[in-house]
Amino acid sequence: MCYHCSTRPTISISAGDQHRPIQPLPRPPAGARGDRPLPEVRSAKVTIVNKYGLHARPATDFAALADRFVCEVLVRTVDGEADGKSIMDLMMLAATQGTEIEIVCTGDDADSCLQNLADLVGRGFDEDE
């Protein structure tokens, strides 16, 4: 409906001589997706500090820790992104020592997950070197 003149807009469709008014989209029923709260999203940037970067063992530890939470985990670098619950995806980032990564957690336990993952990275994945 036009707010200026209170008329319904129409559009000409060349299908013979028929002109059809634009139909408004139906409203979603109560309780539909639009009524749900947005999921919790938390993110932090951390730097890989361990000597050999995000190789097999740290990627395994990261994915195993992330998998203990129900939220989705995404890991980003300037070169790409990975599913934080996939060892192979994490290793494909080829994140070396000094690489800044962004951890993005989306879901009910995002805050707790992010804190635990950022702490793991900050501790150098508990590697001695």
MODELLER restraints for C-alpha pairs under 7 A, 6 or more apart:
rsr = mdl.restraints
at = mdl.atoms
rsr.add(forms.Gaussian(group=physical.xy_distance, feature=features.Distance(at['CA:1:A'], at['CA:7:A']), mean=5.66, stdev=0.5))
rsr.add(forms.Gaussian(group=physical.xy_distance, feature=features.Distance(at['CA:1:A'], at['CA:8:A']), mean=4.58, stdev=0.5))
rsr.add(forms.Gaussian(group=physical.xy_distance, feature=features.Distance(at['CA:1:A'], at['CA:9:A']), mean=6.43, stdev=0.5))
rsr.add(forms.Gaussian(group=physical.xy_distance, feature=features.Distance(at['CA:2:A'], at['CA:8:A']), mean=6.10, stdev=0.5))
rsr.add(forms.Gaussian(group=physical.xy_distance, feature=features.Distance(at['CA:2:A'], at['CA:9:A']), mean=6.79, stdev=0.5))
rsr.add(forms.Gaussian(group=physical.xy_distance, feature=features.Distance(at['CA:9:A'], at['CA:21:A']), mean=6.56, stdev=0.5))
rsr.add(forms.Gaussian(group=physical.xy_distance, feature=features.Distance(at['CA:9:A'], at['CA:22:A']), mean=6.44, stdev=0.5))
rsr.add(forms.Gaussian(group=physical.xy_distance, feature=features.Distance(at['CA:10:A'], at['CA:20:A']), mean=6.51, stdev=0.5))
rsr.add(forms.Gaussian(group=physical.xy_distance, feature=features.Distance(at['CA:10:A'], at['CA:21:A']), mean=4.34, stdev=0.5))
rsr.add(forms.Gaussian(group=physical.xy_distance, feature=features.Distance(at['CA:10:A'], at['CA:22:A']), mean=5.53, stdev=0.5))
rsr.add(forms.Gaussian(group=physical.xy_distance, feature=features.Distance(at['CA:11:A'], at['CA:19:A']), mean=6.88, stdev=0.5))
rsr.add(forms.Gaussian(group=physical.xy_distance, feature=features.Distance(at['CA:11:A'], at['CA:20:A']), mean=6.51, stdev=0.5))
rsr.add(forms.Gaussian(group=physical.xy_distance, feature=features.Distance(at['CA:11:A'], at['CA:21:A']), mean=6.17, stdev=0.5))
rsr.add(forms.Gaussian(group=physical.xy_distance, feature=features.Distance(at['CA:11:A'], at['CA:22:A']), mean=6.57, stdev=0.5))
rsr.add(forms.Gaussian(group=physical.xy_distance, feature=features.Distance(at['CA:12:A'], at['CA:19:A']), mean=5.21, stdev=0.5))
rsr.add(forms.Gaussian(group=physical.xy_distance, feature=features.Distance(at['CA:12:A'], at['CA:20:A']), mean=6.78, stdev=0.5))
rsr.add(forms.Gaussian(group=physical.xy_distance, feature=features.Distance(at['CA:13:A'], at['CA:19:A']), mean=5.87, stdev=0.5))
rsr.add(forms.Gaussian(group=physical.xy_distance, feature=features.Distance(at['CA:39:A'], at['CA:106:A']), mean=6.37, stdev=0.5))
rsr.add(forms.Gaussian(group=physical.xy_distance, feature=features.Distance(at['CA:39:A'], at['CA:107:A']), mean=5.22, stdev=0.5))
rsr.add(forms.Gaussian(group=physical.xy_distance, feature=features.Distance(at['CA:39:A'], at['CA:108:A']), mean=6.79, stdev=0.5))
rsr.add(forms.Gaussian(group=physical.xy_distance, feature=features.Distance(at['CA:40:A'], at['CA:106:A']), mean=5.59, stdev=0.5))
rsr.add(forms.Gaussian(group=physical.xy_distance, feature=features.Distance(at['CA:40:A'], at['CA:107:A']), mean=5.07, stdev=0.5))
rsr.add(forms.Gaussian(group=physical.xy_distance, feature=features.Distance(at['CA:40:A'], at['CA:108:A']), mean=5.99, stdev=0.5))
rsr.add(forms.Gaussian(group=physical.xy_distance, feature=features.Distance(at['CA:40:A'], at['CA:110:A']), mean=6.35, stdev=0.5))
rsr.add(forms.Gaussian(group=physical.xy_distance, feature=features.Distance(at['CA:41:A'], at['CA:105:A']), mean=5.67, stdev=0.5))
rsr.add(forms.Gaussian(group=physical.xy_distance, feature=features.Distance(at['CA:41:A'], at['CA:106:A']), mean=4.39, stdev=0.5))
rsr.add(forms.Gaussian(group=physical.xy_distance, feature=features.Distance(at['CA:41:A'], at['CA:107:A']), mean=6.47, stdev=0.5))
rsr.add(forms.Gaussian(group=physical.xy_distance, feature=features.Distance(at['CA:41:A'], at['CA:110:A']), mean=6.27, stdev=0.5))
rsr.add(forms.Gaussian(group=physical.xy_distance, feature=features.Distance(at['CA:42:A'], at['CA:104:A']), mean=5.83, stdev=0.5))
rsr.add(forms.Gaussian(group=physical.xy_distance, feature=features.Distance(at['CA:42:A'], at['CA:105:A']), mean=5.28, stdev=0.5))
rsr.add(forms.Gaussian(group=physical.xy_distance, feature=features.Distance(at['CA:42:A'], at['CA:106:A']), mean=6.54, stdev=0.5))
rsr.add(forms.Gaussian(group=physical.xy_distance, feature=features.Distance(at['CA:42:A'], at['CA:110:A']), mean=5.96, stdev=0.5))
rsr.add(forms.Gaussian(group=physical.xy_distance, feature=features.Distance(at['CA:42:A'], at['CA:111:A']), mean=6.01, stdev=0.5))
rsr.add(forms.Gaussian(group=physical.xy_distance, feature=features.Distance(at['CA:42:A'], at['CA:114:A']), mean=6.88, stdev=0.5))
rsr.add(forms.Gaussian(group=physical.xy_distance, feature=features.Distance(at['CA:43:A'], at['CA:102:A']), mean=6.73, stdev=0.5))
rsr.add(forms.Gaussian(group=physical.xy_distance, feature=features.Distance(at['CA:43:A'], at['CA:103:A']), mean=5.39, stdev=0.5))
rsr.add(forms.Gaussian(group=physical.xy_distance, feature=features.Distance(at['CA:43:A'], at['CA:104:A']), mean=4.28, stdev=0.5))
rsr.add(forms.Gaussian(group=physical.xy_distance, feature=features.Distance(at['CA:43:A'], at['CA:105:A']), mean=6.16, stdev=0.5))
rsr.add(forms.Gaussian(group=physical.xy_distance, feature=features.Distance(at['CA:43:A'], at['CA:114:A']), mean=6.91, stdev=0.5))
rsr.add(forms.Gaussian(group=physical.xy_distance, feature=features.Distance(at['CA:44:A'], at['CA:102:A']), mean=5.55, stdev=0.5))
rsr.add(forms.Gaussian(group=physical.xy_distance, feature=features.Distance(at['CA:44:A'], at['CA:103:A']), mean=5.49, stdev=0.5))
rsr.add(forms.Gaussian(group=physical.xy_distance, feature=features.Distance(at['CA:44:A'], at['CA:104:A']), mean=6.82, stdev=0.5))
rsr.add(forms.Gaussian(group=physical.xy_distance, feature=features.Distance(at['CA:45:A'], at['CA:100:A']), mean=6.55, stdev=0.5))
rsr.add(forms.Gaussian(group=physical.xy_distance, feature=features.Distance(at['CA:45:A'], at['CA:101:A']), mean=5.55, stdev=0.5))
rsr.add(forms.Gaussian(group=physical.xy_distance, feature=features.Distance(at['CA:45:A'], at['CA:102:A']), mean=4.25, stdev=0.5))
rsr.add(forms.Gaussian(group=physical.xy_distance, feature=features.Distance(at['CA:45:A'], at['CA:103:A']), mean=6.35, stdev=0.5))
rsr.add(forms.Gaussian(group=physical.xy_distance, feature=features.Distance(at['CA:46:A'], at['CA:100:A']), mean=5.61, stdev=0.5))
rsr.add(forms.Gaussian(group=physical.xy_distance, feature=features.Distance(at['CA:46:A'], at['CA:101:A']), mean=5.51, stdev=0.5))
rsr.add(forms.Gaussian(group=physical.xy_distance, feature=features.Distance(at['CA:46:A'], at['CA:102:A']), mean=6.36, stdev=0.5))
rsr.add(forms.Gaussian(group=physical.xy_distance, feature=features.Distance(at['CA:46:A'], at['CA:118:A']), mean=6.57, stdev=0.5))
rsr.add(forms.Gaussian(group=physical.xy_distance, feature=features.Distance(at['CA:47:A'], at['CA:98:A']), mean=5.81, stdev=0.5))
rsr.add(forms.Gaussian(group=physical.xy_distance, feature=features.Distance(at['CA:47:A'], at['CA:99:A']), mean=5.58, stdev=0.5))
rsr.add(forms.Gaussian(group=physical.xy_distance, feature=features.Distance(at['CA:47:A'], at['CA:100:A']), mean=4.27, stdev=0.5))
rsr.add(forms.Gaussian(group=physical.xy_distance, feature=features.Distance(at['CA:47:A'], at['CA:101:A']), mean=6.08, stdev=0.5))
rsr.add(forms.Gaussian(group=physical.xy_distance, feature=features.Distance(at['CA:48:A'], at['CA:96:A']), mean=6.82, stdev=0.5))
rsr.add(forms.Gaussian(group=physical.xy_distance, feature=features.Distance(at['CA:48:A'], at['CA:97:A']), mean=5.13, stdev=0.5))
rsr.add(forms.Gaussian(group=physical.xy_distance, feature=features.Distance(at['CA:48:A'], at['CA:98:A']), mean=5.30, stdev=0.5))
rsr.add(forms.Gaussian(group=physical.xy_distance, feature=features.Distance(at['CA:48:A'], at['CA:99:A']), mean=5.44, stdev=0.5))
rsr.add(forms.Gaussian(group=physical.xy_distance, feature=features.Distance(at['CA:48:A'], at['CA:100:A']), mean=6.34, stdev=0.5))
rsr.add(forms.Gaussian(group=physical.xy_distance, feature=features.Distance(at['CA:48:A'], at['CA:121:A']), mean=6.22, stdev=0.5))
rsr.add(forms.Gaussian(group=physical.xy_distance, feature=features.Distance(at['CA:48:A'], at['CA:124:A']), mean=6.90, stdev=0.5))
rsr.add(forms.Gaussian(group=physical.xy_distance, feature=features.Distance(at['CA:49:A'], at['CA:97:A']), mean=5.30, stdev=0.5))
rsr.add(forms.Gaussian(group=physical.xy_distance, feature=features.Distance(at['CA:49:A'], at['CA:98:A']), mean=5.96, stdev=0.5))
rsr.add(forms.Gaussian(group=physical.xy_distance, feature=features.Distance(at['CA:49:A'], at['CA:122:A']), mean=6.81, stdev=0.5))
rsr.add(forms.Gaussian(group=physical.xy_distance, feature=features.Distance(at['CA:49:A'], at['CA:124:A']), mean=5.33, stdev=0.5))
rsr.add(forms.Gaussian(group=physical.xy_distance, feature=features.Distance(at['CA:50:A'], at['CA:97:A']), mean=5.86, stdev=0.5))
rsr.add(forms.Gaussian(group=physical.xy_distance, feature=features.Distance(at['CA:50:A'], at['CA:124:A']), mean=4.51, stdev=0.5))
rsr.add(forms.Gaussian(group=physical.xy_distance, feature=features.Distance(at['CA:50:A'], at['CA:127:A']), mean=6.82, stdev=0.5))
rsr.add(forms.Gaussian(group=physical.xy_distance, feature=features.Distance(at['CA:50:A'], at['CA:129:A']), mean=6.76, stdev=0.5))
rsr.add(forms.Gaussian(group=physical.xy_distance, feature=features.Distance(at['CA:51:A'], at['CA:97:A']), mean=5.67, stdev=0.5))
rsr.add(forms.Gaussian(group=physical.xy_distance, feature=features.Distance(at['CA:51:A'], at['CA:129:A']), mean=6.12, stdev=0.5))
rsr.add(forms.Gaussian(group=physical.xy_distance, feature=features.Distance(at['CA:52:A'], at['CA:96:A']), mean=6.32, stdev=0.5))
rsr.add(forms.Gaussian(group=physical.xy_distance, feature=features.Distance(at['CA:52:A'], at['CA:97:A']), mean=6.19, stdev=0.5))
rsr.add(forms.Gaussian(group=physical.xy_distance, feature=features.Distance(at['CA:53:A'], at['CA:95:A']), mean=5.73, stdev=0.5))
rsr.add(forms.Gaussian(group=physical.xy_distance, feature=features.Distance(at['CA:53:A'], at['CA:96:A']), mean=4.03, stdev=0.5))
rsr.add(forms.Gaussian(group=physical.xy_distance, feature=features.Distance(at['CA:53:A'], at['CA:97:A']), mean=4.65, stdev=0.5))
rsr.add(forms.Gaussian(group=physical.xy_distance, feature=features.Distance(at['CA:54:A'], at['CA:91:A']), mean=6.28, stdev=0.5))
rsr.add(forms.Gaussian(group=physical.xy_distance, feature=features.Distance(at['CA:54:A'], at['CA:94:A']), mean=6.66, stdev=0.5))
rsr.add(forms.Gaussian(group=physical.xy_distance, feature=features.Distance(at['CA:54:A'], at['CA:95:A']), mean=5.38, stdev=0.5))
rsr.add(forms.Gaussian(group=physical.xy_distance, feature=features.Distance(at['CA:54:A'], at['CA:96:A']), mean=6.23, stdev=0.5))
rsr.add(forms.Gaussian(group=physical.xy_distance, feature=features.Distance(at['CA:55:A'], at['CA:91:A']), mean=5.89, stdev=0.5))
rsr.add(forms.Gaussian(group=physical.xy_distance, feature=features.Distance(at['CA:56:A'], at['CA:91:A']), mean=6.56, stdev=0.5))
rsr.add(forms.Gaussian(group=physical.xy_distance, feature=features.Distance(at['CA:58:A'], at['CA:125:A']), mean=5.77, stdev=0.5))
rsr.add(forms.Gaussian(group=physical.xy_distance, feature=features.Distance(at['CA:59:A'], at['CA:87:A']), mean=5.31, stdev=0.5))
rsr.add(forms.Gaussian(group=physical.xy_distance, feature=features.Distance(at['CA:59:A'], at['CA:90:A']), mean=5.83, stdev=0.5))
rsr.add(forms.Gaussian(group=physical.xy_distance, feature=features.Distance(at['CA:59:A'], at['CA:91:A']), mean=6.23, stdev=0.5))
rsr.add(forms.Gaussian(group=physical.xy_distance, feature=features.Distance(at['CA:60:A'], at['CA:87:A']), mean=5.47, stdev=0.5))
rsr.add(forms.Gaussian(group=physical.xy_distance, feature=features.Distance(at['CA:62:A'], at['CA:117:A']), mean=6.82, stdev=0.5))
rsr.add(forms.Gaussian(group=physical.xy_distance, feature=features.Distance(at['CA:63:A'], at['CA:84:A']), mean=5.76, stdev=0.5))
rsr.add(forms.Gaussian(group=physical.xy_distance, feature=features.Distance(at['CA:63:A'], at['CA:85:A']), mean=4.27, stdev=0.5))
rsr.add(forms.Gaussian(group=physical.xy_distance, feature=features.Distance(at['CA:63:A'], at['CA:86:A']), mean=5.83, stdev=0.5))
rsr.add(forms.Gaussian(group=physical.xy_distance, feature=features.Distance(at['CA:63:A'], at['CA:87:A']), mean=5.82, stdev=0.5))
rsr.add(forms.Gaussian(group=physical.xy_distance, feature=features.Distance(at['CA:64:A'], at['CA:85:A']), mean=6.96, stdev=0.5))
rsr.add(forms.Gaussian(group=physical.xy_distance, feature=features.Distance(at['CA:66:A'], at['CA:73:A']), mean=6.91, stdev=0.5))
rsr.add(forms.Gaussian(group=physical.xy_distance, feature=features.Distance(at['CA:66:A'], at['CA:84:A']), mean=6.55, stdev=0.5))
rsr.add(forms.Gaussian(group=physical.xy_distance, feature=features.Distance(at['CA:66:A'], at['CA:85:A']), mean=5.69, stdev=0.5))
rsr.add(forms.Gaussian(group=physical.xy_distance, feature=features.Distance(at['CA:66:A'], at['CA:113:A']), mean=6.72, stdev=0.5))
rsr.add(forms.Gaussian(group=physical.xy_distance, feature=features.Distance(at['CA:67:A'], at['CA:85:A']), mean=5.70, stdev=0.5))
rsr.add(forms.Gaussian(group=physical.xy_distance, feature=features.Distance(at['CA:69:A'], at['CA:109:A']), mean=6.64, stdev=0.5))
rsr.add(forms.Gaussian(group=physical.xy_distance, feature=features.Distance(at['CA:69:A'], at['CA:113:A']), mean=6.31, stdev=0.5))
rsr.add(forms.Gaussian(group=physical.xy_distance, feature=features.Distance(at['CA:70:A'], at['CA:107:A']), mean=6.99, stdev=0.5))
rsr.add(forms.Gaussian(group=physical.xy_distance, feature=features.Distance(at['CA:70:A'], at['CA:109:A']), mean=6.69, stdev=0.5))
rsr.add(forms.Gaussian(group=physical.xy_distance, feature=features.Distance(at['CA:71:A'], at['CA:105:A']), mean=6.21, stdev=0.5))
rsr.add(forms.Gaussian(group=physical.xy_distance, feature=features.Distance(at['CA:71:A'], at['CA:106:A']), mean=5.28, stdev=0.5))
rsr.add(forms.Gaussian(group=physical.xy_distance, feature=features.Distance(at['CA:71:A'], at['CA:107:A']), mean=4.21, stdev=0.5))
rsr.add(forms.Gaussian(group=physical.xy_distance, feature=features.Distance(at['CA:71:A'], at['CA:108:A']), mean=6.13, stdev=0.5))
rsr.add(forms.Gaussian(group=physical.xy_distance, feature=features.Distance(at['CA:71:A'], at['CA:109:A']), mean=5.93, stdev=0.5))
rsr.add(forms.Gaussian(group=physical.xy_distance, feature=features.Distance(at['CA:71:A'], at['CA:110:A']), mean=5.73, stdev=0.5))
rsr.add(forms.Gaussian(group=physical.xy_distance, feature=features.Distance(at['CA:72:A'], at['CA:105:A']), mean=5.58, stdev=0.5))
rsr.add(forms.Gaussian(group=physical.xy_distance, feature=features.Distance(at['CA:72:A'], at['CA:106:A']), mean=5.10, stdev=0.5))
rsr.add(forms.Gaussian(group=physical.xy_distance, feature=features.Distance(at['CA:72:A'], at['CA:107:A']), mean=6.33, stdev=0.5))
rsr.add(forms.Gaussian(group=physical.xy_distance, feature=features.Distance(at['CA:73:A'], at['CA:83:A']), mean=6.13, stdev=0.5))
rsr.add(forms.Gaussian(group=physical.xy_distance, feature=features.Distance(at['CA:73:A'], at['CA:84:A']), mean=4.82, stdev=0.5))
rsr.add(forms.Gaussian(group=physical.xy_distance, feature=features.Distance(at['CA:73:A'], at['CA:85:A']), mean=6.66, stdev=0.5))
rsr.add(forms.Gaussian(group=physical.xy_distance, feature=features.Distance(at['CA:73:A'], at['CA:104:A']), mean=5.73, stdev=0.5))
rsr.add(forms.Gaussian(group=physical.xy_distance, feature=features.Distance(at['CA:73:A'], at['CA:105:A']), mean=4.61, stdev=0.5))
rsr.add(forms.Gaussian(group=physical.xy_distance, feature=features.Distance(at['CA:73:A'], at['CA:106:A']), mean=6.58, stdev=0.5))
rsr.add(forms.Gaussian(group=physical.xy_distance, feature=features.Distance(at['CA:74:A'], at['CA:81:A']), mean=6.86, stdev=0.5))
rsr.add(forms.Gaussian(group=physical.xy_distance, feature=features.Distance(at['CA:74:A'], at['CA:82:A']), mean=5.77, stdev=0.5))
rsr.add(forms.Gaussian(group=physical.xy_distance, feature=features.Distance(at['CA:74:A'], at['CA:83:A']), mean=4.95, stdev=0.5))
rsr.add(forms.Gaussian(group=physical.xy_distance, feature=features.Distance(at['CA:74:A'], at['CA:84:A']), mean=5.05, stdev=0.5))
rsr.add(forms.Gaussian(group=physical.xy_distance, feature=features.Distance(at['CA:74:A'], at['CA:103:A']), mean=5.88, stdev=0.5))
rsr.add(forms.Gaussian(group=physical.xy_distance, feature=features.Distance(at['CA:74:A'], at['CA:104:A']), mean=5.05, stdev=0.5))
rsr.add(forms.Gaussian(group=physical.xy_distance, feature=features.Distance(at['CA:74:A'], at['CA:105:A']), mean=6.45, stdev=0.5))
rsr.add(forms.Gaussian(group=physical.xy_distance, feature=features.Distance(at['CA:75:A'], at['CA:81:A']), mean=5.44, stdev=0.5))
rsr.add(forms.Gaussian(group=physical.xy_distance, feature=features.Distance(at['CA:75:A'], at['CA:82:A']), mean=5.14, stdev=0.5))
rsr.add(forms.Gaussian(group=physical.xy_distance, feature=features.Distance(at['CA:75:A'], at['CA:83:A']), mean=6.37, stdev=0.5))
rsr.add(forms.Gaussian(group=physical.xy_distance, feature=features.Distance(at['CA:75:A'], at['CA:84:A']), mean=5.66, stdev=0.5))
rsr.add(forms.Gaussian(group=physical.xy_distance, feature=features.Distance(at['CA:75:A'], at['CA:101:A']), mean=6.56, stdev=0.5))
rsr.add(forms.Gaussian(group=physical.xy_distance, feature=features.Distance(at['CA:75:A'], at['CA:102:A']), mean=5.63, stdev=0.5))
rsr.add(forms.Gaussian(group=physical.xy_distance, feature=features.Distance(at['CA:75:A'], at['CA:103:A']), mean=4.69, stdev=0.5))
rsr.add(forms.Gaussian(group=physical.xy_distance, feature=features.Distance(at['CA:75:A'], at['CA:104:A']), mean=6.29, stdev=0.5))
rsr.add(forms.Gaussian(group=physical.xy_distance, feature=features.Distance(at['CA:76:A'], at['CA:82:A']), mean=6.45, stdev=0.5))
rsr.add(forms.Gaussian(group=physical.xy_distance, feature=features.Distance(at['CA:76:A'], at['CA:101:A']), mean=5.54, stdev=0.5))
rsr.add(forms.Gaussian(group=physical.xy_distance, feature=features.Distance(at['CA:76:A'], at['CA:102:A']), mean=5.01, stdev=0.5))
rsr.add(forms.Gaussian(group=physical.xy_distance, feature=features.Distance(at['CA:76:A'], at['CA:103:A']), mean=6.55, stdev=0.5))
rsr.add(forms.Gaussian(group=physical.xy_distance, feature=features.Distance(at['CA:77:A'], at['CA:100:A']), mean=6.58, stdev=0.5))
rsr.add(forms.Gaussian(group=physical.xy_distance, feature=features.Distance(at['CA:77:A'], at['CA:101:A']), mean=4.96, stdev=0.5))
rsr.add(forms.Gaussian(group=physical.xy_distance, feature=features.Distance(at['CA:77:A'], at['CA:102:A']), mean=6.50, stdev=0.5))
rsr.add(forms.Gaussian(group=physical.xy_distance, feature=features.Distance(at['CA:80:A'], at['CA:93:A']), mean=6.61, stdev=0.5))
rsr.add(forms.Gaussian(group=physical.xy_distance, feature=features.Distance(at['CA:81:A'], at['CA:93:A']), mean=7.00, stdev=0.5))
rsr.add(forms.Gaussian(group=physical.xy_distance, feature=features.Distance(at['CA:82:A'], at['CA:89:A']), mean=5.04, stdev=0.5))
rsr.add(forms.Gaussian(group=physical.xy_distance, feature=features.Distance(at['CA:82:A'], at['CA:90:A']), mean=5.67, stdev=0.5))
rsr.add(forms.Gaussian(group=physical.xy_distance, feature=features.Distance(at['CA:83:A'], at['CA:89:A']), mean=6.00, stdev=0.5))
rsr.add(forms.Gaussian(group=physical.xy_distance, feature=features.Distance(at['CA:83:A'], at['CA:90:A']), mean=6.97, stdev=0.5))
rsr.add(forms.Gaussian(group=physical.xy_distance, feature=features.Distance(at['CA:84:A'], at['CA:90:A']), mean=6.50, stdev=0.5))
rsr.add(forms.Gaussian(group=physical.xy_distance, feature=features.Distance(at['CA:105:A'], at['CA:114:A']), mean=6.21, stdev=0.5))
